[in-house]
Amino acid sequence: MIVNRIEERSVQKQNKNNEQVFISIYDVISRIADEVVKNHKDIIADITLSKSPKSVLEKLVLKIIANRNYKVAEVNRPDLVKEVIDHILGYGIIQKYIDLPDFNNAYINGPDNVWVKCGNKMERVDVSFGSNENLLSYIQTTIQANLKGEINENKALVKFEDKENKLRIICGISPVTTLSPTIVFRKHRDDAYSLKELVDIGMLTEEQAEDLVRYAQAGANIMFVGKGGAGKTTLMRAVLEELNKETRILVMEEHPELFLKHPNAIHTLVKRNEHGQIYGIREISDMGLLMSIDAYVYGEIREGEAMTFFNGAFAGNQTFNTAHAGSAKKALRKMMINMKMSGTNLSDEVLLDILYESVNIIVYLDSFTVAEMAEINSEGKDKYNYLWKFNIKHREATFIQGEHIKTGFVESEDLIIKLMQSNLLKEGDLDAYNIDNITSLYGAAFNN
């Protein structure tokens, strides 16, 4: 007979004192939590509504542990009580990691395979759900029940949102996942990094930060690209916070992530698949025209929505957005493919021309580091003018080491004029530009 050792070690044992001793802490947590939820819903409701202190639940849990003689190997009773409370009122054995100040992600790949990323460091942690059945139960009770979502065999890969705790949770179960259920937690920071803090941790240099702020304040259209977790949203948010306080910003997101503190920022959620009125990028952007919006921001452009977004940029609106792309150069081609998904019959060449005219700066991030900063010069033979590159000297799974290298100067007439008209030109901006050309076209403004 084949014995499942993981299941076997989670089965309760009886010792000579008749204590129920468990190897997996989750087996105890689930038993106690089930009893509390079944028999004491009123206590949970009162605590949730702040009618009763958490200590009432702690006393109840202690009583259940004593009455049932529960014990977990190598876990003391106070810690066990805390784990149970976290399970009932939070996210169980993952809660203590979510509460860490620099927590970013938790990756639950299986009942005994859990990884946590804090800052740039990712490590495997000593967490066990005991069995696939326990992990499935965790998804169905702690996550699904609390967040009012739906996950089942017909809808087996689901994204949950916990707006109160700024969490995005993706859960997968059978038949989509084959070996075990999986969960990915993503936490958005309450207190966003400032540009100065990002400079201090090495994401970018002080000169790069100053240039990005100048470009943004001058009205440049900026894309932040890279793979998931590269720092795109983090850097875009920091740059947006530096816009002049009079600048009216319309934020459009499918899932809340930016949480700007800018006094003139309006946050909206794209609504696509729910009953009632649909509010996509087009609908919200059209409303923005009536709200005196100066800058349009979109968190992650999806498929055919790229057509609406970049059509707005082409028409003269200032735009910011993030996108998944493997480099600055690949970003616009990917956006062109997305634009095709709108059903347009415009050729690839025309769509790329729209993009070249609609984007000023592309910032490519790799492992929380600005790896490329490219200017788009629609008039140049080579449309991509690289202003900065990162020379990688050492790479690991979650971070890179090296140095930022200045590789070019602003060349496009569009960005030069924007900087000039905003009085934001600095020494070196015109080093690669034909000054005679700009003075002949804009002599009076330039001389001023």
Secondary structure as the mmCIF struct_conf table of DSSP 4:
data_model
#
loop_
_struct_conf.conf_type_id
_struct_conf.id
_struct_conf.beg_label_comp_id
_struct_conf.beg_label_asym_id
_struct_conf.beg_label_seq_id
_struct_conf.end_label_comp_id
_struct_conf.end_label_asym_id
_struct_conf.end_label_seq_id
HELX_RH_AL_P HELX_RH_AL_P1 ARG A 5 SER A 10
BEND BEND1 VAL A 11 VAL A 11
STRN STRN1 LYS A 13 GLN A 14
TURN_TY1_P TURN_TY1_P1 LYS A 16 ASN A 17
STRN STRN2 GLN A 20 PHE A 22
BEND BEND2 ILE A 23 ILE A 23
HELX_RH_AL_P HELX_RH_AL_P2 ILE A 25 ASN A 39
HELX_RH_AL_P HELX_RH_AL_P3 LYS A 41 THR A 48
TURN_TY1_P TURN_TY1_P2 LEU A 49 SER A 50
BEND BEND3 LYS A 51 SER A 52
HELX_RH_AL_P HELX_RH_AL_P4 LYS A 54 ARG A 68
TURN_TY1_P TURN_TY1_P3 ASN A 69 ASN A 69
STRN STRN3 TYR A 70 VAL A 72
TURN_TY1_P TURN_TY1_P4 ALA A 73 GLU A 74
STRN STRN4 VAL A 75 VAL A 75
HELX_RH_AL_P HELX_RH_AL_P5 ARG A 77 LEU A 89
BEND BEND4 GLY A 90 GLY A 90
HELX_RH_3T_P HELX_RH_3T_P1 GLY A 92 ILE A 94
HELX_RH_AL_P HELX_RH_AL_P6 GLN A 95 ILE A 98
TURN_TY1_P TURN_TY1_P5 ASP A 99 ASP A 99
BEND BEND5 LEU A 100 LEU A 100
TURN_TY1_P TURN_TY1_P6 PRO A 101 ASP A 102
STRN STRN5 PHE A 103 GLY A 110
TURN_TY1_P TURN_TY1_P7 PRO A 111 ASP A 112
STRN STRN6 ASN A 113 CYS A 118
TURN_TY1_P TURN_TY1_P8 GLY A 119 ASN A 120
STRN STRN7 LYS A 121 VAL A 125
BEND BEND6 SER A 131 SER A 131
HELX_RH_AL_P HELX_RH_AL_P7 ASN A 132 TYR A 138
HELX_RH_PI_P HELX_RH_PI_P1 ILE A 139 ALA A 145
HELX_RH_AL_P HELX_RH_AL_P8 ASN A 146 LEU A 147
TURN_TY1_P TURN_TY1_P9 LYS A 148 LYS A 148
STRN STRN8 ASN A 152 ASN A 152
TURN_TY1_P TURN_TY1_P10 GLU A 153 ASN A 154
STRN STRN9 LYS A 155 LYS A 155
STRN STRN10 LEU A 157 ASP A 162
TURN_TY1_P TURN_TY1_P11 LYS A 163 LYS A 166
STRN STRN11 LEU A 167 GLY A 172
TURN_TY1_P TURN_TY1_P12 SER A 174 VAL A 176
BEND BEND7 THR A 177 SER A 180
STRN STRN12 THR A 182 LYS A 187
BEND BEND8 ASP A 190 ASP A 191
HELX_LH_PP_P HELX_LH_PP_P1 ALA A 192 SER A 194
HELX_RH_AL_P HELX_RH_AL_P9 LEU A 195 ASP A 200
TURN_TY1_P TURN_TY1_P13 ILE A 201 GLY A 202
BEND BEND9 MET A 203 LEU A 204
HELX_RH_AL_P HELX_RH_AL_P10 GLU A 206 GLN A 217
TURN_TY1_P TURN_TY1_P14 ALA A 218 GLY A 219
STRN STRN13 ILE A 222 GLY A 226
BEND BEND10 LYS A 227 LYS A 227
TURN_TY1_P TURN_TY1_P15 GLY A 228 GLY A 229
BEND BEND11 ALA A 230 GLY A 231
HELX_RH_AL_P HELX_RH_AL_P11 LYS A 232 LEU A 240
TURN_TY1_P TURN_TY1_P16 GLU A 241 GLU A 242
BEND BEND12 LEU A 243 LEU A 243
TURN_TY1_P TURN_TY1_P17 LYS A 245 GLU A 246
STRN STRN14 ILE A 249 GLU A 253
BEND BEND13 GLU A 254 HIS A 255
TURN_TY1_P TURN_TY1_P18 PRO A 263 ASN A 264
STRN STRN15 ALA A 265 LEU A 269
STRN STRN16 LYS A 271 LYS A 271
BEND BEND14 ASN A 273 GLY A 276
STRN STRN17 TYR A 279 TYR A 279
HELX_RH_AL_P HELX_RH_AL_P12 ILE A 281 LEU A 289
TURN_TY1_P TURN_TY1_P19 LEU A 290 SER A 292
BEND BEND15 ASP A 294 ASP A 294
STRN STRN18 ALA A 295 TYR A 298
BEND BEND16 GLY A 299 GLU A 300
TURN_TY1_P TURN_TY1_P20 GLU A 303 GLY A 304
HELX_RH_AL_P HELX_RH_AL_P13 GLU A 305 PHE A 314
TURN_TY1_P TURN_TY1_P21 ALA A 315 GLY A 316
STRN STRN19 GLN A 318 HIS A 324
BEND BEND17 GLY A 326 SER A 327
HELX_RH_AL_P HELX_RH_AL_P14 ALA A 328 LYS A 340
TURN_TY1_P TURN_TY1_P22 MET A 341 GLY A 343
HELX_RH_AL_P HELX_RH_AL_P15 ASP A 348 SER A 358
BEND BEND18 ASN A 360 ASN A 360
STRN STRN20 ILE A 361 LEU A 365
BEND BEND19 ASP A 366 THR A 369
STRN STRN21 VAL A 370 ILE A 376
TURN_TY1_P TURN_TY1_P23 SER A 378 GLU A 379
BEND BEND20 GLY A 380 LYS A 383
STRN STRN22 TYR A 384 ARG A 395
BEND BEND21 ALA A 397 THR A 398
STRN STRN23 ILE A 400 LYS A 406
HELX_RH_AL_P HELX_RH_AL_P16 GLU A 413 GLN A 421
TURN_TY1_P TURN_TY1_P24 SER A 422 ASN A 423
TURN_TY1_P TURN_TY1_P25 GLU A 427 ALA A 432
BEND BEND22 TYR A 433 TYR A 433
HELX_RH_AL_P HELX_RH_AL_P17 ILE A 435 ASN A 447
#
